[in-house]
Amino acid sequence: MRNKLLTGVLASAIVATGFGAAAPQADAAANSVTRGDYVKELITQLGVELGDGSTITFKDVPADLAPYVEKAVQLNLIKGKSATEFAPNDELTRLHAFVIAARGLSQENAAISTLDRFKDSKHIHASHKQDMANAAALKILQGFEDGTIRHAALVTEGQMKKIADRFASQYVVPETNEDIVNLRILGTSDIHTNLANYSYYADAEDNTIGLANTATLIKEAREENPNSLLFDNGDLIQGTPLGSYVALKKTLAPGETHPAVAALNTLGYDAATLGNHEFNYGLPYLDEVMNDADFSWINANVRDAATGEYYFDAYKIIEQIVVDEDGEEHTVKVGVTGIVPPQILGWDALHLTGKVTVDQPLDALEAVIPQMEEAGADVVVVLAHSGIGDDEYVEGIENVGYQIAEMDGVDALITGHAHATFPGDYADLEKVDSDKGTIDGTPTVMPGAYGAYLGVIDLELEKVEGEWLVNDGTGEIRSITKEGLEADQEVLDAVKEAHEGTIDYIREPVGETKSPINSYFALVQDASAIEIITAAQTAFVQKQIAGTPDAELPILSAGAPFKAGSRDNAADYTNIAAGPLAIKNLADIYHFDNTVATVKVTGADVIEWLEMAAGVFATIDPNSTEEQNIVDVEARSYNFDVLDGVTYEIDVTSPMKYDRRGNVVNEDANRIKNVQFEGQPIDLEKEFMIVVNNYRVGGSYGANFVNADGSNLTTYAYENREAIVDYIIEKGSIDVAPDNNWTFAPFPENTKIIYRTADVAKNYIPEGSNIEYLGEDVNGFGKFLLK
């Protein structure tokens, strides 16, 4: 544990000595000194080598004092008011100075009567008399000529130097502990069933993805340091056609090992936590996946709704055999726990409602970390299936990795969920050290997604008085795209059967398209990639409600560009040529294993729905002639819902009403203009049925539009993607053309509105459109002008 000696038992010692209380002012002397001054003088008198001060957990110690406080902590001379507060500017009383000095010297307790020669010793509190008697016996406490101690008086600079000199003359610096262990923590996250080095959407080998590639890095990292543990951070069993094939087409039989679990077993993972997508197929399926693992599954914030008990093991203590720098073996107890976003209750409400509850991650960790320490954990690792997020905390936010890094007791942190990287992204946040790979001093990694990176955390452990302390740590990520890297054959063999079955599955023909389908410009104009989604969803729901009162309701269908360059990925676009359509193409159009849902809303709600979708756009300054990017670079394309069945305009010169996360930021803003249904202004009180997916009605959209009792919501145990398959099979041949039911309001003259999309999109600019190619941008993107 980092500075473990400062917590627990020391907290009671701090209270006992009265440290941190206001310094008494009676008999105050001129030129009094502070606690910080005293610590610096003690360490200076000892003449010991200083460190850089980076290991202390106190937040109020200035940089120039930190090395002295660090060394005093290491020598167990001083304590703080708490694990994070030292109070270096508090004035120091003579009593406190003598107590610190006496406790720093090892000796048998002196008789309390040693104090009898001092006239005012009877005023010393009983809890301090033993330490003061020891100080007197050691001749550190000598008193004044009038026979008094004046223990409540403040220490002067001259007195401080004398006390420190007497202390240093008797102090023996302990020998340096030679039990130093370098412990390595390896982590993967958001594999999303990218197990082989293969893109099922392109139906071709792809060496920018795949756990088989990451496995090569894992084995290299273990060769560098055998003192290694390997963890997965969730979102493992869903995300590609392989995940769908195993769960929905082939179906996982009891006793059969899921290929993702087989891969992790092969690599000898030590533990894994659950991501939000682990719950997509329901709890019985998840139980079937988990029961064949050779490693531990852990999660500390999902509970059984009926009993309130942890649904999974809240933590695991791994007794790891390690070898120190001298070649001697030791056992280090590594505690590992994990959390998942509470939003899973909405995202997978169909599978989870009434079955589990989810604690807020920070609350869950506050409860479980002391349990791990009580169970003997020397090192605490947190697997946070959560993005790093922001440095300002708001209750209930989805991504809390930053706040977890700030928590006492966390020695190493693996984050994920956001598909970003760390070190790399988040460099602008306070307390982030990108060079060292730490957040608030905690070694942290976020290894991207799809197996593209391996997270590597290195911790230096030192055994002090029988306990392992974390002296230092760093975090880094390693890319699979390094020259000469080859996929690991053991992993490829472990997933071979499922991989080959998936390839056969994705090649199954379902129909043909007479026109190309792509999403290159889906964020700036109506697109065929969305039109096919909304048409198929409408057809599915019409069949489901036929013959019911709901059949009289007008249907609006919501579709989003699921692949449109999110997370700065120029390859993340749908692009299907005219011709035969196979299942792999449809998985490319609809990237997620969502299920169909409908929600009944009013016309006024329809406008709010569109306002929230428009939060993906930046606000354009109508008076600027500089280039302005129309899309908020941090927004996710899948949050841009297009509602087919109504027509409308989006005015990007108006401030956004909702930000990219669905939070109201300007109650009076109005980006959505001229909303019409069947050629007339929409009736704000008229009832409509919106067809959407379970993720949307469970997330930020759902919170605004689904009744508390769910009475206006209907969910179907049927994938949106399967609805598209059915639609194409039924029609045989499709010719999907955008109906252009939405547009931007005209841009102000002289503005220069820029849209970034894949550079290859220059070959797919729609004929007669207002889009002009300007040239190449960075990372495979191109720059386009919207006129």
N, C-alpha and C positions, 0 to 999 in steps of 0.2 A: 504494500500500500504506500502511496505517496505521503511522506511525513506522518506515518501512522501514529508515531509517538505523541503527536500533538492532539490526538483525539481521545475519546473514551476516558481512560483513567486520568489523563492529564487535566481534563476539564475540571474534575473534582479538586485537583491540586490547586488550580488557578483560583477557584472559589475559596479554598481554605486559606490561601495567603492574602486574600483581599485584593489581589491584583486587578487593576482595571477600575477600581473605585476612585473617586475624587481624592486627590492627595490632601492630607490634613495640612492646614496652614499655620497651626500653632508653632511658635519658635522658628518660623521660616527664616532661612539664612539667605544672605545675599549670594548672587551668582549660583543659584540652584541649578541642578542638572536634570536631564530627562532620562527616561528608560533607555532611549536610543543611545544617548551619550554614554551611559554606563556600560551597555553591552559592547560598544565600540572600544571602550577603554579596557574592559576585561580581556577581549580577544587580542587587542594590540599588545597588552602586557604578556600574554601567553606566547606570542610570537609564532603562532601556528599559520600554516599555509591557507590562504583563502580561496574559495571557489568564485563563481560568477554571480551567485545569489539567485539562480534560476529555479532552484528546487523548493523555495519556501512557498507556502500557500497563503501567507498574509497578503492582503490587498492594499494595506496602508503603509507599507515600508518603502521609502524612497530608494532609488537605484543605488545611490552612493552608500547607503547603510546596509543594503540587502546582503552583501557578502559576509558582513560581520554577524548579522542575525542568523544567516544560514549556518555559519560555523558554530554559533552558540547552540542552535537547535541540534545540530549533529553531535555536539558534545554533551547534549542533554543538560545544559546549564540554565536555559530559560524556556518559558512557555508564553503563550499569548492569552488574550482575553477569550479568544475562540480560535478555531482552526483557520479563520480568515482575517482576524483582527489582532494586531499586536500592540497598538496604541503607543508608538515610539515617542510621541510628544508629551505623554503624561509625565508630570514631575515626580521625582523619586524620593521617597522618605528614607530615612536612615534604617528603619526596621526592614523595609523591602530590600535594601542593599545588603544588609547583613544576612537575611534569610537566603537570598540568592547565592551569596558566597558560601555560606555554611552547607547548603544542599549540594553545591558543586564539589565538595571535598568528601571523600569517603572516610568515615571513621565511626567508632562506636559512640552512642549517645552519651553526652556528659550529664552529670547530675544537675537537676533543675536548680539546686541550691547554689550552683556556680553564679547565678544572677543575684544572689542575696547582697553582694557588696555594692550593688547599684541602688541608689536611693529610690529611683522611680521605676524599678523593675516590676513592682506590684501592679503597675498600670498596663503592662503588656498583656494582651489577650492570651488566654490559656492555649489557644491553637498555635501560637507562635513561640511559646516559651522554650520548647525543646530546641528549635532551630537557633534561637538567640543564645541559649546556654551553650550549644555546640560552637557558635561563633565566638563566644567569650573564651571557651576552653582552647580554641585554636589561636587565640590572641588576635583574631581579625577584629573583634569588638573589644576596644580598650576603654571606652568611656572618656568623660571629661574630668578635669581636675577637681570639680566639685562633687564627683561621685555619681554623676547622672549619665544616662544613655541618650536622653532626648530622642526617643525612638520615633516620635511623630513629626520631628522637624525634617525639613527638606535637606537633601545632601548637597553640599557645596562642591565646587570643582576640586578644591584642594582635598577635601575628605574623600571624594571619589577616587582620586589618584592613590591615596594612602591605602584605602580598602583594597583596590585592585592590585596594588603592589604586594600587600600581605597575602592576598589570595594566590597570586601567581607564584609566589615563592614556595607554596606548599602543594600546588596543583601538579599532578602527573598526567600528561597528555596520554590517553589510551592509545595502544598500538593500532595502526591502521588495519582494519579488517580485510583479510585477503579473500574472503568468499564473495567473489564478484561473478555474476551470471548474466549473460546476454540472452534474453528470451525474445523470440520472434513470434509475432502474431500475424498470420496470413488470412486474408479475407476476400471472398467473392460476394457479389450482390447483383440482383436483378438479372439472373441468367435467362429467365423466361424461356426455358426449354431450348435455348440455343446450345445444344450439346455437341453436335458435330460442327465442323467448319463448313457449314452449308447454309445457303439462303433458299428456303423453300418457296419464297416469292419469285426469285429469279430462276429457281430450279437449277442452281449451279453452285460449285464450290465457292466459298467466300472466306478468305483468311483474315478478315477484319472482325470476325465474330467466332464464338464457339468455345465451350469449356474444354474441348479437346486441345485447343491452343493454349488456354490459360493453364492447363495441366502441365505443360512444358515449363512455364514460368514457376509453377508451384514446386516442381521437382528441382529446378535450379536453385530456388530460394532455400529449400531444405538442405541441399548440398552445402550451401554457404554457411548455414547455421542449423545443425540438427536439433537444437533446442527450440523446436517450432511446434506451434499449434495451428490448426486450419479450421476456419469457420465459414459458414454461408449465412448471408444476411437476408434471405427471403426473396419472394417472387421467383420461385424455382420451377414450378410445375405447369405454368401457363404462359402463353405468349406467342407461340408459333403453331403452324398446323400439326407439328408433332404432338404438342400438348393436347390439341383438340382431338387428334386421331386416337391417342391412348385413352382419353377420358370419355369420348362421345361416339367414336366410330368402332374401334376395336373393343373398347371397354376393358378396364383393368380387373382381372379376375382375382378372387381371394387367394392369397399366397403368392401371387405374381408380383415381382418387383418392378416398380415404376422405373423407366430408363433413367430419369434424373437421379433417383435414389441409387440406382445401380452405379452410375458414374461417380457419385459422391462416396459410395462404399469402396469403389476401386481406388480412389485417391486417399482414402483413410481420413476423411473429415472427422473432426472431434465433436462438433456440435453445429446445429443450424437453428435459426429462428424462422418465424412465419412472416411472410409478406402479405399485403392485402389480397393479392391474386391467389394465394393458397386457398382462399375461401370461395373462389368462383364456382366450384363444382359441388359445394355442399360439404357438411361435416362428415357424413359417412364415407364419402370418397376420400377426404383428407385423412381420415383414420386409416383407411386401407393403404394409402400411399405411405404413411408414416411407419406402419408396423413392420416394414421390412428393412428399416434403416439400421446400420451398424453403429450409428452415432446417436447422440441425444438431440431431441427437439426441445427447445426451451422458449417460453414466453411468460412474461410477468404481468400482463395487463388484460388478458382475456379470461373471463370467469364463467363458470356454469351458472346460467340464470336461475336454476332451481335451487342450488345449494350455496351459491356464493363462493365456492371453492375455485382455486385455479383450475382452468380447463386443461392446461398443459403443465409440465414441470416448470416451475417459476425460475429455477436456476439449476446449474450443475456445478459441482466442485470436481475439477479434474486434477488428480495427483500426478503431476508431470515429473518424470525423472529427467534431470538436467545435469550438465557437466560444467563446472566452473572453469575459470581461466587457468587453474593449476591441474586440470584433469580429474578433479574429484567429483564424485556423484552426489547430488542432493535431490530432495523432493520439494517441489514448489507446488503449492495448492492454488490453482487458477480457477476463480469463480467466473462463470459466464451466464449472462441473462440477456433477455431481448424484449423488445416492444414492437407494436404494430399501430398504425394510426387508428384512433377510435372511429374514424369515418367509415370503417368497414361495415358498421351496423346499418349505414345507409346504402353503401355501394352494393352490398350483398344482403339486403333486407330479406329477400325471398328465402335465403338459406339460414339466416342467423336470428331473425326476430323471434323472441321468446325462448331462444336456446342458449344464447350467451349474452353477457354484458361486457363492456370494455372500459377499463379505468383510463383516466388521463395518464399518458406516459410518465410525466415527471412525478406524479403522485405514486405511481406503481414502483418506480425506481427508488423513491425516497423510502418506501416500505421494504423493498427486497434487498437493497444493498447492505443495510445493517444485518439482515438475516444471513447473508453470505459471509460477512465478516465474523459473525458469531459462529458460523460453521467452519471457520478457520481459513478463509480465503486470504492468501498473501497478495494476490493480484486480482483486480476486478476488471473484466472485459464486458462492455455493453455492445450488443448487436442491435442497432437501432434501425429498424426498417422505417426510416423517416429521413426526409431531407434535412440539410443543415439549416435552411430557413433564414431568418433574420436575427439580428442581435437585439431586437426588442421583442419581448414576449407578450402575446395576447392569449388569454385563456381560450383553450379549445382549438388553437391553430393546428394545422396538419403536420407541419415540419418543425421539429424541436431539437434537431441535432446540436445546434449551437448551445442551447440551454443545458442539454445533457453533458456537454463537454465542461460546462461551468460547475457541475455538481461535485461536492466533496465525495471522495471515495472512488471515483471513476479513474482508472489507470490507463485504459485504452478504449478507443471508440471506433467502431465500424458503422458507417452510415450508408444510406442508399435511397431507394424509392424515387428520387428526383432524376435519376439517370444522368447526373452531372458528375464532376470529378473533384476530388480534393486529395492532395494539394492541386491547385489549378484554379478552379472556380472559387468564388466567395473571398477572394483576396482583399476586397475592399471592406470587409467587416472588421469591426473593432476586435482586438484580442487575437486576430488570426496571424500566425506566423507561417507563411507559405513555404519559406525556405526550410524550416524545421518540420513542417507538417503537423502543427499543433493549433489548437483553439483553447485559449486561456491556459496554456501549458499542457493540455491533454493531447497526447499523440492521437491523431484522427486520420482516417482515410475514407474516401468514397470512390469505389472502383468502377464508376461508369455503369454500363449495362451490356448485356449479351455476351459477357466473357471478354470484353475488350481490354480490361485491365485487371491486374492483381494488386490488392492492397497489401502493403508490407509495413508493419509496425515493429520497431526494435526498441526493447526496454532494457535498461541496465539495472539489475537488481543487486543489492548488497545486503548481506546478512549482518544485522546489528543486534547484539544481545539476544540472539536466538530467533529474531524476526526478520523476514525479508522486506526490505524497503525498496521502492522504486526511486532511484536517484535521478534518472533522466530517460527521455524517450523521443523518438522521431517517427514520422509517418511519411510514406511515399507510395506512389502507384507506378506500376510497370506495365508498359503496353505490349500487346501481343504482335504488334506490327513491326517489331524489330527484325532486321535483316537475318535471314537464315533460319528463323524459327519454324519448326515443323510440328504438326498436330501430333498429340500423344496417341499412340496406337492402342494402349490399354483402354483408354476412354472410348475410342472409336469402336473397339471390339465389344465393350460393355453395352453400347447403345445400338449396335448394328441391326438387330432385328426390328426395333422400333423405327429406326432411321429409314431402312429400306421399305417398310410398310407405309411410312408417311409419304415417301416419294411416289409409290404406286397410287396412294390415295389422292395426292394433289394433282396427279395427271389425269384423273378421271374426267372425261368431257361432260359438260352439262348443257352446252348450247353454243351460240355464236353471237358476236356483235358486229353489226355492219359499219359501225363508226368507232374510232379510237376513244379510249377512256383514260383521262389523266387528271391529276390534281395540281398541276403546276401553278395555275392561276386561281385556285379555288377560294383563296382568301380575298380576292379583289373582284371577282365576277362569278356569276352562277356557273356551275361546272357539271359535266356529265358524271363525274365520280360521286357527286352528291345526289344527283337526280335519280340514279339507279337505286340508291339506298332508300330514298323517300318513296319512290314508286313501289318498291317491293314491300316496304313496311305498310303502306296504305292497303295494298292488295291483301296482305296477311290479315290485318285487323278487320277489314270488310268481311272476310269469311268468318271470322270469329264472332262478330256481333250480328251477323245476318239473322233476321227474325226476332231480334230483341229490340226493346225501346231505344237502345243506344244507336241502332242503325239509322235513326233519324238525325243524329248529330253530325254537323259538318266535321270532317277529319282534316287536321293539319299534321303534316309529317315532318319531323325534325331530323335533319342529317347534318353531319359535320365532316370536314376534310381530315380524316384520321391520320393520313400521311401527307404532310405539307411542310416539311422542313423543320419540324419542331426540334428544339435543342441543337440548332445550328448544324443539322445533318442534311447535306445536299443530296444524299442518296435516298432520303426518306420521302419519296413521292410515289404515287400510283402512276403507272404508265403502261397501258395495255393496248396493243395494236388491234386494228380491226381483224376479225377472223375468229377461229374457234376459242371458246371459253372453257377453261378447266377450273377445278376447285382452287388450285393455287392462285388463279387470277382473282377469285372472289375473296380469298383470304387477304389479298393485297388491297382490295377495295375496302373491306371491313376488317380492320386489323385486330379487333378485340373480341373476346368471347362473351360479349354482352347478350342479354336476353331482352325480348320485347316487353315494353310496358306502355300503358296509356294513362293519361291524367286529364281529367275534365277541368276546364278553366273557363274564365270569362274573357270577353274581348279585351278588357283592360289588362288581364293577366297576359294575354298574347303580346301586347305591347311591352310589358315588363320583361317577358321572356326574351324578346328581341333586344331590348336595352342591355340586358345582361350579356347576351352574345356579343354585342358591339363593344364590350370591354376589352376585346383583343386588339382594338385599334388605338394607335397613338392619337393625341389631339393635335390637329394641324393648325398652325398659326396663319391666318388668312393674310397677314400683312408681310410675311417673310418671303423673300425671293431665294433663300438658301434651300438646299436639298432637305426634304423632310421624309423620314421613313414612315409609311402609313401604318405599319404593324408594330405593336409593342414587342420589342425583341425578347422579352421574358414571357410572353403569352404562349399558351399551348393551342395549337390549331384545332384540337378536338373539342375545345370549348366554344368554337364558333358555330353555333347552330343556325342553319338556314331552315326557315319554316315554309315548306311548300304548301300552297293552298290559299295564301294571302300574297299581296304585292306590297312593297314598301321601299323606302329610301333610307340610307344611312348618312347622316351629316357628320363627318369627322372633324369639322371645325368647331362643333359643340363639345364642351367637356364631357368626359365619360360620366355616366351616372353610377355604374358599377365598375370596379377595377377588375383586373384579370382574374382575381380569385373569387369574384362574385360578391364582394363587399360594397355596400353603398358608400360612395365617396363624395357625391354631390346630389343631394335629394332633388334639387330643382332642374337638373340637367335633362336634356331631351335630344338624343341623337336620332331617334327613330321618327321618321316623317312619313306622312301620306300613306298610312296603312289602310288597305282596302281589301274587302272580301266580296267576291263576285261583282267587281267593278264599282262598289259603293264604299264610303267610309265605314270602317268596321264598327259594329254596334258594341259598345263597351260592356253592355250587360248580357249580351248573347252568349250562350254556352257553346263551347267547342271541345273537341277531343283531340289532344296532341298525342301522336305516336312517337315514342322515343325509346331509350334503352334504360335498363335498370340502374346503370351507373349514374346517369343524369338525374333521375328522380330521387336517387339516394344521396346525391351530393349537394352542392350549394344551390343548384336549381330546385331540387326537391324541397329544401327547407323553405323556399319562398312560395311554392305552388301546390304542395301536397298537404291536405288537411291533417290536423293532428291525429285524427282517428283513422286516417288513410282511406276514408270513404270515397274519395274521388280518384283513387289509384287502382289500377288493375295490372297485375304482372302475369306474364306468361312464361312457362318453363320451356321456352323455345328461343334459340339463338337468332339474333338479327341476321347473322350471316346465313343461317339455314333458310330464313325467309327469302333472302336474295337468291339462293340456289333454287328454291321452289319456283320462284318467279321466272327465272330464266328457263328452267326445264319446261314449265308450262307454256311459255311463249316460243321456245325453240330458238328463235332468232330475235334479237332486239336491236333497236336503233335509237339509243337514248340521246336526246338532244336537250341542252339546257333551255328552260322556258324563260330565263331571265326575269324571274319574278321579283328580284331585288337588284338595286343599283345603288351607287353612291350619289348623293346630292351633288350637283355640279360644283367642281372645285373653283375657288376664287381665281380670278385672272392673275397671272404672273407667279403663282405658286408652282413649286417644282416638287411634285409628289413622287416618291421613290418606293418601289416594291422590290424586295430581294427574293428570288426564287432560284432553283437550280439553273446553272448557266445553260444546260442543254435545252431548257424551256424556250430558248430563242428559236428553236426549230418547230415549236408548237404554238406560236402566237396565233390566236384565233383570227381568221380572216375578217377584216372590217372592224377589228376591235380598236380601242383607244390606247393600246399598249405599244411602247416603243423600246427596243433593246438599246441600252446605252453602252454595255461592255461588261467585261469580267469583273467580279468582285473577289472576295477571298473565300477560301475553304470550299471551292467548287461551286460557289453561287455566282449569279449574274445580277446586274443591276438593270432595272426596267423603269421607264417613265410612264406614269399614268396621266393621260391627257384629258 
